Amino acid sequence: MFDSRYRAFLADTDCSKEIHYQLRHQVYCLEKGFEEAGHFENGLEKDDFDGQAVHFIVQDQLTLEWVATLRIVLPEKHKLPITEIVNGELSFDMAANSGVVAEISRLSILSNYRHSTAFVSDHSYPEILFGLIRAAKEYCDIKGVDKWLFLCRRSLKKIAARGGMDMQEIGKPINHRGARYPYLVDLKKSFSGVEGISPSAYGLLNQDKSFFRYSDTLGVTAEPAL
């Protein structure tokens, strides 16, 4: 299970954010070729939305290797990466929504860890993915975020569904590094089926402590939280 080997951290210092950007560069530029490696200085894959985002990283506690990332882009005047890419082709209106909507993006896992799966008697699920989702969910619950948007391959929806997480398709696919689909996750509703489909994933998602602050491990002052 995730917690027996891995630990998720909120990257709340310059050092931990660099770890996050380096991992993104490794996965997005070198492993998958989604971005041109030469476009980024010092091997740090960054974009304009990082300034309105919070960042997570996962460490393998056995090897001490940093293995995965996720960021939550918080809304700024209803502007998120997905709204720029899909050009208003969503069946979901952010401005008309009464809740707070954030976007989950830069979900990246090193190739050696991408198929790390928790096998248990009732079900199997991708443990690093769900460990990151758990951390993001707890953070958003604290900050009052109600919904997530994703722009991703359809395969991610299928993988999430194995653990009981529902992702609602809210638009047509677009060609963005291949076919990408826009999805909506309602944090109050989309996890309601997890317990019935995978009690083990349900147990993971409902642990008391889902992430640690990187600054706490160093005894340093964190950057102001978004």
C-alpha positions as CSV (number, residue, x, y, z in Angstrom):
1,M,0.0,0.0,0.0
2,F,1.2,3.6,-0.8
3,D,1.9,4.6,2.8
4,S,4.2,1.6,3.5
5,R,6.7,2.8,0.8
6,Y,5.9,6.3,-0.5
7,R,5.3,9.8,1.0
8,A,3.6,12.8,-0.7
9,F,4.9,16.3,0.1
10,L,3.6,19.7,-0.5
11,A,6.4,21.5,-2.3
12,D,6.4,24.7,-0.3
13,T,10.0,25.8,-0.7
14,D,12.2,26.8,-3.6
15,C,14.2,23.6,-3.3
16,S,11.2,21.4,-3.3
17,K,9.6,23.2,-6.3
18,E,12.9,22.6,-8.2
19,I,12.5,18.9,-7.5
20,H,9.0,19.2,-8.9
21,Y,10.1,21.0,-12.1
22,Q,13.0,18.6,-12.6
23,L,10.7,15.6,-12.4
24,R,8.4,17.2,-14.9
25,H,11.3,17.8,-17.2
26,Q,12.4,14.2,-16.9
27,V,8.9,12.9,-17.7
28,Y,7.4,15.4,-20.1
29,C,10.6,16.3,-22.0
30,L,13.0,13.3,-21.9
31,E,10.7,10.3,-21.4
32,K,7.5,11.3,-23.3
33,G,8.7,14.1,-25.6
34,F,5.6,16.2,-24.9
35,E,7.8,19.3,-24.6
36,E,11.1,20.3,-26.2
37,A,13.8,19.9,-23.6
38,G,15.9,22.8,-25.0
39,H,13.1,25.3,-24.3
40,F,13.7,25.1,-20.5
41,E,16.7,26.4,-18.5
42,N,18.6,24.2,-16.1
43,G,16.4,21.2,-16.8
44,L,13.3,22.8,-15.1
45,E,10.0,22.3,-17.0
46,K,7.9,25.4,-16.0
47,D,5.1,27.5,-17.4
48,D,3.2,30.7,-16.7
49,F,0.6,28.8,-14.6
50,D,3.0,27.7,-11.9
51,G,2.6,31.1,-10.3
52,Q,-1.0,30.3,-9.4
53,A,-0.4,26.7,-8.6
54,V,0.5,24.5,-5.6
55,H,2.9,21.6,-6.2
56,F,3.2,18.1,-4.9
57,I,6.0,15.6,-5.1
58,V,6.3,11.9,-4.1
59,Q,9.3,10.2,-2.6
60,D,10.1,6.5,-2.5
61,Q,11.0,6.0,1.1
62,L,13.1,2.9,0.3
63,T,15.4,4.5,-2.3
64,L,14.8,8.2,-1.4
65,E,14.2,8.9,-5.1
66,W,11.7,11.5,-6.1
67,V,9.3,9.7,-8.4
68,A,6.1,11.7,-9.1
69,T,4.5,15.1,-9.3
70,L,1.1,16.8,-9.5
71,R,0.1,20.4,-9.4
72,I,-3.2,22.1,-8.6
73,V,-3.7,25.3,-10.6
74,L,-6.0,27.6,-8.7
75,P,-8.5,29.9,-10.5
76,E,-7.4,33.4,-11.3
77,K,-10.2,35.4,-13.0
78,H,-11.7,32.1,-14.2
79,K,-8.4,31.5,-16.1
80,L,-6.9,28.0,-16.1
81,P,-4.7,26.1,-18.6
82,I,-7.6,24.1,-19.9
83,T,-9.7,27.2,-20.8
84,E,-6.9,28.5,-23.0
85,I,-6.3,25.2,-24.8
86,V,-9.9,24.2,-25.5
87,N,-11.0,27.7,-26.6
88,G,-14.3,27.7,-24.8
89,E,-15.4,24.4,-26.1
90,L,-16.4,23.0,-22.7
91,S,-19.9,22.1,-21.6
92,F,-19.0,23.4,-18.2
93,D,-19.1,27.2,-17.5
94,M,-16.6,28.2,-14.9
95,A,-18.0,31.7,-14.5
96,A,-21.5,30.4,-13.9
97,N,-20.4,27.8,-11.4
98,S,-21.0,28.8,-7.8
99,G,-18.1,26.8,-6.3
100,V,-14.4,27.0,-6.6
101,V,-12.9,25.1,-9.6
102,A,-9.2,24.2,-9.9
103,E,-7.3,22.3,-12.5
104,I,-5.2,19.2,-11.9
105,S,-2.3,19.0,-14.3
106,R,1.4,18.0,-14.6
107,L,0.5,14.6,-13.2
108,S,3.8,12.8,-13.9
109,I,5.3,9.6,-12.7
110,L,8.8,8.3,-13.6
111,S,8.7,5.4,-16.1
112,N,10.2,3.0,-13.5
113,Y,7.3,3.7,-11.2
114,R,4.4,4.2,-13.6
115,H,3.0,0.8,-13.2
116,S,3.4,0.6,-9.4
117,T,0.1,-1.1,-8.4
118,A,-1.2,-2.1,-5.0
119,F,-2.5,-5.7,-5.3
120,V,-5.0,-6.6,-2.5
121,S,-7.7,-9.2,-2.1
122,D,-10.6,-7.0,-3.3
123,H,-9.0,-5.0,-6.1
124,S,-5.9,-3.5,-7.6
125,Y,-5.3,0.2,-8.2
126,P,-2.4,2.5,-9.2
127,E,-1.1,3.4,-5.8
128,I,1.1,6.4,-6.7
129,L,-1.7,8.0,-8.7
130,F,-4.1,7.6,-5.8
131,G,-1.6,8.8,-3.3
132,L,-1.3,12.0,-5.3
133,I,-5.0,12.3,-5.7
134,R,-5.5,11.8,-2.0
135,A,-3.0,14.6,-1.2
136,A,-4.7,17.0,-3.7
137,K,-8.1,16.2,-2.4
138,E,-7.2,16.9,1.2
139,Y,-5.5,20.2,0.2
140,C,-8.6,21.2,-1.8
141,D,-10.9,20.2,1.0
142,I,-9.0,22.5,3.3
143,K,-9.0,25.4,0.8
144,G,-12.6,25.1,-0.2
145,V,-12.1,23.9,-3.7
146,D,-15.3,22.1,-5.0
147,K,-14.4,20.7,-8.4
148,W,-11.4,19.8,-10.5
149,L,-10.9,20.0,-14.3
150,F,-8.5,17.6,-16.1
151,L,-7.3,17.7,-19.7
152,C,-5.9,14.2,-20.2
153,R,-5.9,11.0,-22.2
154,R,-8.9,8.8,-21.9
155,S,-6.6,6.1,-20.4
156,L,-6.4,8.2,-17.2
157,K,-10.2,8.1,-16.8
158,K,-10.1,4.3,-17.2
159,I,-7.3,4.0,-14.6
160,A,-9.1,6.3,-12.2
161,A,-12.3,4.3,-12.6
162,R,-10.4,1.1,-11.5
163,G,-10.2,2.7,-8.1
164,G,-13.8,4.0,-8.2
165,M,-13.1,7.7,-9.1
166,D,-15.6,9.1,-11.5
167,M,-14.5,11.6,-14.2
168,Q,-17.3,13.3,-16.2
169,E,-16.4,14.1,-19.8
170,I,-17.3,17.7,-20.5
171,G,-16.3,18.4,-24.1
172,K,-14.9,17.0,-27.3
173,P,-11.4,15.7,-27.6
174,I,-8.7,18.1,-28.9
175,N,-5.3,17.4,-30.4
176,H,-2.9,18.5,-27.7
177,R,0.2,16.2,-27.6
178,G,-2.2,13.6,-29.0
179,A,-5.9,13.3,-28.2
180,R,-6.8,14.9,-24.9
181,Y,-10.3,14.9,-23.3
182,P,-11.7,17.5,-20.8
183,Y,-13.1,16.0,-17.6
184,L,-14.8,17.3,-14.5
185,V,-14.4,15.8,-11.0
186,D,-16.9,16.9,-8.3
187,L,-15.1,16.4,-5.0
188,K,-18.4,15.9,-3.2
189,K,-19.8,13.3,-5.6
190,S,-17.1,11.7,-7.8
191,F,-15.5,9.6,-5.0
192,S,-18.8,8.2,-3.7
193,G,-18.3,4.9,-5.6
194,V,-14.8,4.2,-4.4
195,E,-15.8,2.1,-1.4
196,G,-18.0,-0.2,-3.4
197,I,-15.5,-0.7,-6.2
198,S,-12.2,-0.8,-4.2
199,P,-12.4,-0.8,-0.4
200,S,-8.6,-0.7,-0.4
201,A,-8.5,2.5,-2.4
202,Y,-11.2,3.8,-0.2
203,G,-9.0,3.1,2.8
204,L,-6.1,4.9,1.2
205,L,-8.2,8.0,0.4
206,N,-9.5,8.2,3.9
207,Q,-6.3,8.1,5.9
208,D,-5.8,10.9,8.3
209,K,-2.5,12.2,6.9
210,S,-2.2,12.4,3.2
211,F,0.8,14.7,2.7
212,F,3.6,16.4,4.6
213,R,5.0,19.9,4.1
214,Y,8.5,19.8,2.7
215,S,9.5,22.8,4.8
216,D,8.6,20.8,8.0
217,T,11.3,18.2,7.1
218,L,13.9,20.9,7.0
219,G,12.7,23.1,9.8
220,V,12.6,26.1,7.4
221,T,10.0,28.8,6.7
222,A,7.7,27.9,3.9
223,E,6.7,30.3,1.1
224,P,3.3,31.9,1.6
225,A,0.6,29.4,0.8
226,L,-1.9,30.1,-2.0
